[in-house]
Amino acid sequence: MTDTQLATRHPTPSVVRSLDLAAKGGLVVLLTIALLFPQLGHMEGKAAGLRAATYPLLAFTVPVLWYVYWRERASFPWVADLLITITCFTDTLGNRMDLYDSIAWFDDWMHFMNTGFLAAAVILLTLHRRSTRTATLERGLAFGVTAAVGWEIAEYFAFISKSSERRGAYTDTLGDLALGSLGTVVAALAVHGFWQRGWFASAAPQLEQPGTRPTTA
């Protein structure tokens, strides 16, 4: 029996796949518009160039890793890839629709939600579904808090330090870090709860032994 026959393969979730591909396509379109016409994307003074460089890199990290390391032994981890892509897409779309400036709580919601989505993706990609709640929380917080701090540092040097927002940056940063950490905790508990209920059993096929199938749906 060949390695290909022994590879862990799961049926492609068509809805998740469609959402993932649509989000990737929408992200590329929105970033192109924001880069060429910052005023249309409402990204003037908001590091449009940095977003245009880093967001596609982040959104296509899992496909590249899968193609290079996993494709011979595992099907594509669509759920985790969607969670990563959606964070880039929603931030770009939020700017395009001017939601950050028109809705007072939108920025807080995005820090909570997107940090949680990224943490959930990392948990799904790196931990087995039989991991304990403590291990899941540890992995989520290790990534989520680090990501939240890294984002705030990048945000400050990219545009806040050069704008009038810097006067309230300290308070805003503390709030963003707290919301990002809370989002991470919620995401970690949610993923572990889903695992306990048999959900996301096939979300990380690269972690399964070749040829095995999850014991739950």
FENWO-V944278 format. One record per backbone hydrogen bond with DSSP energy under -1.0 kcal/mol. NH is the residue of the N-H (numbers start at 1). CO is the residue of the C=O. E is the energy in kcal/mol with one decimal. If there is no record, write none. Layout:
BEGIN
nh=<NH	NH>
co=<CO	CO>
e=<E	E>
END
This chain:
BEGIN
nh=<6	8	17	18	19	20	21	22	23	24	25	26	27	28	29	30	31	32	33	34	35	36	37	40	41	43	46	51	52	53	54	55	58	59	60	61	64	65	66	67	68	69	70	71	73	74	75	78	81	82	83	84	85	86	88	89	90	91	92	93	94	95	96	97	98	99	102	103	106	109	110	111	112	113	114	115	116	117	118	119	120	121	122	123	124	125	126	127	131	136	137	138	139	140	141	142	143	144	145	147	148	149	150	151	152	153	154	155	156	157	158	159	160	161	163	166	167	168	172	173	174	175	176	177	178	179	180	181	182	183	184	185	186	187	188	189	190	191	192	193	194	195	196	197	198	199	203	207	208	212>
co=<2	73	13	14	15	16	17	18	19	20	21	22	23	24	25	26	27	28	29	30	31	32	33	37	37	38	43	47	48	49	50	51	54	55	56	58	60	61	62	63	64	65	66	66	70	70	8	76	77	78	79	80	81	82	84	85	86	87	88	89	90	91	92	93	95	94	98	99	103	105	106	107	108	109	110	111	112	113	114	115	116	117	118	119	120	121	122	123	128	132	133	134	135	136	137	138	139	140	141	143	144	145	146	147	148	149	150	151	152	153	154	155	155	156	160	163	164	165	168	169	170	171	172	173	174	175	176	177	178	179	180	181	182	183	184	185	186	187	188	189	190	191	192	193	195	194	200	204	205	209>
e=<-1.4	-2.7	-2.8	-2.5	-2.5	-2.6	-2.6	-2.4	-2.5	-2.2	-2.5	-2.9	-2.4	-2.1	-2.1	-2.8	-2.6	-2.0	-2.2	-2.6	-2.3	-2.4	-3.3	-1.4	-1.4	-2.4	-2.3	-2.3	-2.4	-1.3	-2.7	-2.5	-2.5	-3.0	-1.8	-1.2	-1.7	-2.7	-3.0	-2.5	-2.4	-2.9	-1.4	-2.7	-2.3	-2.0	-1.6	-1.8	-2.0	-2.5	-2.1	-1.8	-2.6	-2.9	-1.1	-2.4	-2.8	-1.5	-1.9	-3.0	-2.6	-1.8	-2.4	-2.4	-1.4	-2.7	-1.5	-2.1	-1.2	-2.3	-2.3	-2.0	-2.1	-3.1	-2.4	-1.3	-1.4	-2.6	-2.4	-2.3	-2.7	-2.3	-2.3	-2.5	-2.6	-2.0	-1.6	-2.3	-2.1	-2.2	-2.6	-2.6	-2.4	-2.4	-2.9	-2.4	-1.9	-3.5	-2.1	-3.0	-2.5	-2.4	-2.6	-2.5	-2.0	-2.2	-2.5	-3.1	-2.3	-2.1	-2.2	-2.1	-1.9	-2.8	-1.7	-1.4	-1.3	-1.2	-2.2	-2.9	-2.2	-2.1	-2.5	-2.6	-2.2	-2.4	-2.7	-2.3	-2.4	-2.7	-1.8	-2.1	-2.5	-2.4	-2.7	-2.5	-2.4	-2.7	-2.3	-2.4	-2.5	-2.5	-2.2	-1.2	-1.6	-2.9	-1.4	-2.0	-1.3	-2.3>
END
